[in-house]
Every structure is written in structure tokens, then in C-alpha cells.
């Protein structure tokens, strides 16, 4: 059995895939350019940052937590790396890919200590670090902006514009690789399976001896590291950065996860679904842009999709509970 067979799509993910294909078809009818090679590359490139962040926070959400600091971490990381590149002309893309995750990991460690070890609510903690990190970006940047001229050509013109098979951007190729690795880890590694057990019933997981504290801590560290890597992706995508980079985009990532089947009630969801959710959200946004819909309505539709996804998760959870109850009653009869 090969790796792809082991990572079979669930019915929820398969349904999302069908909805995604329909959305792409409808958007293609509205804007024929959307179905061309350039349109596909634009879709995958614009989805890369959100998809990578969705992969990063999936283990956190599966364990009934949330990380709202990710967008601010992307902005801070992107600006710091741009600053390093501008001040050190010999700075290479390899160093960018090393420094980015390190910066994000530091934020993840702070979140992890406060949530896992001090048992503070993740919503409050990460909302606080969201503002702290964004404020730090404002202070450090001192209103200084950077553009492509200060960036390493190997990062912007090399990897940033590199395309495989005529359609697949380098950034989205890394998203696919990350998705496969983390999906396999979550499904087959003990710590990955523990995340689902913890999210399904945290008190019970604690009672049976699962390493709830350390697993939670590592989930936030991982989320931070992926946000730092996403900061490098942001630079490759836009080739310019200021203190407001990726401002207010954390809820778009949460929406992608929830729409992709990662339940905020914990215990269910996969990174494959999260990536499909990110593609679906971006496709819908592309269709709305083609129709000339105002930015306010695009945000409102994102919010509506998020509410519908949460409602669907709740309905499915109640249905599963009823089926489990019926099964137990039948076994006793």
C-alpha cells in the first residue's frame, strides 16, 4: 500500500473536492482567464500562504484550541527577513528559509507556554500575542518599507517565480509536500493520534495518561514555525513588505480550516481538508472579484461560509452522537 492510498480522502473531504471543482467551473464561466495556465498559477500562488497557515493551525484546532497570532507572525517575520536582506546583500534564500521558521517558533513557544503550561485560554492568549507581535512589527519597522530591489534575486526571481509542469508554483509544491507529511504524521504517529484523542475529550485524555501538556505545547510551536515559514512565502509572493503585511488575515485561515472540516469542537479534521478549504475560499474570492463585488461583501461572504461550516459541524456531531447512542441501546437489548 503506497502513501497516497494510506491518505484516503474522507467523505467530507471528497465532498469539498467536488464543491471546489464546481466553484472553479463556475468561476471559469464568469472569467475564462481563470481556467488558463496563468489563472491556475495565480490561484495556487495566492492560496499558498493561507494554505500553509491552515496546515500549521490544524493540530491546534483539532486539540480544541486556536491560534490568532499567525497573521501577525507572518507580518513580523516577512519584515525582519526583508530587513536582513536589505542590510546584508549576501543573504541567500536558504538563510531566509532558516530564519523565518525560527522567528515563528519563538512566538509559538510563548503561546505554548501560556496555553499548555499555565493553562490560560488559547483564545485570550493568542489574541494578546496577535496585538503584541503586530505592535512589535510597527515599532521595529519604524515606517520603513522594502520592495523587490532589496530582496535576494534567488528568492524573488528564482524560487518565487519558479513553476513546475507549467502550472505548479514552487510555493504550492511546498504546501503539497507539507500537507502529505503532516497528514501522514497526524494519522499514523502516536503523537498525531493523541491530538485527536485530546481534542475529543481533554479531561479523559488527561486521566488516561496522555501527554496533554507537551502535545499542546508542541502544537503551538509547530503553528508558530509554519507561520514563520509563511512569512517567507509572503515575501516570495508580493516581493514587498511593510508593517501592515498580512494584516487581519487570521480569520481567513480559521475559515479555511473550518470549511475544510477541521472542527472547532476538536477531535476531527485533517490538513488535507484544510488545504482544500483554503483553495475553495480563494476560488470563491476570485469569482467575486471577477464579478466586481465590493471588498466588504467578500469579507461578509467569508464570514457567512464560516458560520455555515460551524453549523454543519454541529449538525454532524449531534447526528453522530445519536447514532452512537442508538448503537449502544441495540447492543444492550
ChimeraX attribute file (.defattr): number of C-alpha atoms within 10 A of each C-alpha:
attribute: neighborCount
match mode: 1-to-1
recipient: residues
	/A:1	5
	/A:2	6
	/A:3	10
	/A:4	10
	/A:5	8
	/A:6	12
	/A:7	14
	/A:8	11
	/A:9	15
	/A:10	14
	/A:11	9
	/A:12	12
	/A:13	22
	/A:14	14
	/A:15	13
	/A:16	19
	/A:17	19
	/A:18	11
	/A:19	14
	/A:20	20
	/A:21	14
	/A:22	13
	/A:23	18
	/A:24	21
	/A:25	16
	/A:26	16
	/A:27	23
	/A:28	19
	/A:29	13
	/A:30	15
	/A:31	17
	/A:32	13
	/A:33	14
	/A:34	23
	/A:35	16
	/A:36	13
	/A:37	13
	/A:38	12
	/A:39	17
	/A:40	18
	/A:41	19
	/A:42	16
	/A:43	19
	/A:44	23
	/A:45	22
	/A:46	21
	/A:47	21
	/A:48	26
	/A:49	27
	/A:50	30
	/A:51	28
	/A:52	28
	/A:53	32
	/A:54	35
	/A:55	29
	/A:56	30
	/A:57	29
	/A:58	33
	/A:59	32
	/A:60	26
	/A:61	27
	/A:62	25
	/A:63	28
	/A:64	23
	/A:65	23
	/A:66	23
	/A:67	29
	/A:68	25
	/A:69	28
	/A:70	34
	/A:71	29
	/A:72	32
	/A:73	35
	/A:74	33
	/A:75	28
	/A:76	32
	/A:77	30
	/A:78	31
	/A:79	29
	/A:80	22
	/A:81	23
	/A:82	27
	/A:83	18
	/A:84	17
	/A:85	20
	/A:86	18
	/A:87	12
	/A:88	13
	/A:89	11
	/A:90	11
	/A:91	18
	/A:92	15
	/A:93	20
	/A:94	10
	/A:95	13
	/A:96	26
	/A:97	18
	/A:98	13
	/A:99	19
	/A:100	27
	/A:101	24
	/A:102	19
	/A:103	23
	/A:104	28
	/A:105	25
	/A:106	16
	/A:107	26
	/A:108	30
	/A:109	21
	/A:110	17
	/A:111	27
	/A:112	30
	/A:113	19
	/A:114	17
	/A:115	22
	/A:116	21
	/A:117	14
	/A:118	10
	/A:119	11
	/A:120	14
	/A:121	13
	/A:122	21
	/A:123	14
	/A:124	14
	/A:125	19
	/A:126	24
	/A:127	14
	/A:128	14
	/A:129	21
	/A:130	22
	/A:131	14
	/A:132	15
	/A:133	21
	/A:134	22
	/A:135	16
	/A:136	15
	/A:137	24
	/A:138	18
	/A:139	11
	/A:140	14
	/A:141	18
	/A:142	11
	/A:143	11
	/A:144	12
	/A:145	14
	/A:146	19
	/A:147	14
	/A:148	18
	/A:149	11
	/A:150	17
	/A:151	27
	/A:152	21
	/A:153	14
	/A:154	15
	/A:155	24
	/A:156	21
	/A:157	14
	/A:158	14
	/A:159	17
	/A:160	22
	/A:161	15
	/A:162	15
	/A:163	16
	/A:164	9
	/A:165	6
	/A:166	11
	/A:167	16
	/A:168	17
	/A:169	23
	/A:170	21
	/A:171	26
	/A:172	22
	/A:173	16
	/A:174	14
	/A:175	23
	/A:176	17
	/A:177	11
	/A:178	17
	/A:179	23
	/A:180	17
	/A:181	13
	/A:182	21
	/A:183	20
	/A:184	18
	/A:185	14
	/A:186	20
	/A:187	17
	/A:188	13
	/A:189	12
	/A:190	10
	/A:191	18
	/A:192	18
	/A:193	14
	/A:194	20
	/A:195	29
	/A:196	23
	/A:197	21
	/A:198	23
	/A:199	24
	/A:200	18
	/A:201	15
	/A:202	18
	/A:203	11
	/A:204	12
	/A:205	18
	/A:206	14
	/A:207	9
	/A:208	8
	/A:209	8
	/A:210	17
	/A:211	14
	/A:212	22
	/A:213	17
	/A:214	14
	/A:215	21
	/A:216	24
	/A:217	21
	/A:218	20
	/A:219	29
	/A:220	29
	/A:221	25
	/A:222	23
	/A:223	32
	/A:224	33
	/A:225	26
	/A:226	29
	/A:227	37
	/A:228	35
	/A:229	29
	/A:230	32
	/A:231	34
	/A:232	30
	/A:233	31
	/A:234	27
	/A:235	27
	/A:236	25
	/A:237	19
	/A:238	14
	/A:239	22
	/A:240	20
	/A:241	23
	/A:242	21
	/A:243	25
	/A:244	18
	/A:245	24
	/A:246	20
	/A:247	13
	/A:248	14
	/A:249	15
	/A:250	20
	/A:251	17
	/A:252	21
	/A:253	29
	/A:254	26
	/A:255	25
	/A:256	30
	/A:257	33
	/A:258	28
	/A:259	29
	/A:260	29
	/A:261	26
	/A:262	30
	/A:263	25
	/A:264	23
	/A:265	18
	/A:266	23
	/A:267	23
	/A:268	22
	/A:269	23
	/A:270	26
	/A:271	28
	/A:272	27
	/A:273	29
	/A:274	32
	/A:275	28
	/A:276	24
	/A:277	29
	/A:278	31
	/A:279	24
	/A:280	24
	/A:281	25
	/A:282	22
	/A:283	25
	/A:284	19
	/A:285	19
	/A:286	23
	/A:287	22
	/A:288	18
	/A:289	15
	/A:290	16
	/A:291	12
	/A:292	9
	/A:293	12
	/A:294	10
	/A:295	12
	/A:296	9
	/A:297	11
	/A:298	17
	/A:299	14
	/A:300	11
	/A:301	16
	/A:302	21
	/A:303	15
	/A:304	13
	/A:305	17
	/A:306	20
	/A:307	15
	/A:308	14
	/A:309	21
	/A:310	20
	/A:311	12
	/A:312	16
	/A:313	20
	/A:314	15
	/A:315	12
	/A:316	12
	/A:317	15
	/A:318	12
	/A:319	12
	/A:320	12
	/A:321	12
	/A:322	12
	/A:323	12
	/A:324	12
	/A:325	12
	/A:326	11
	/A:327	11
	/A:328	11
	/A:329	10
	/A:330	9
	/A:331	8
	/A:332	6
	/A:333	5
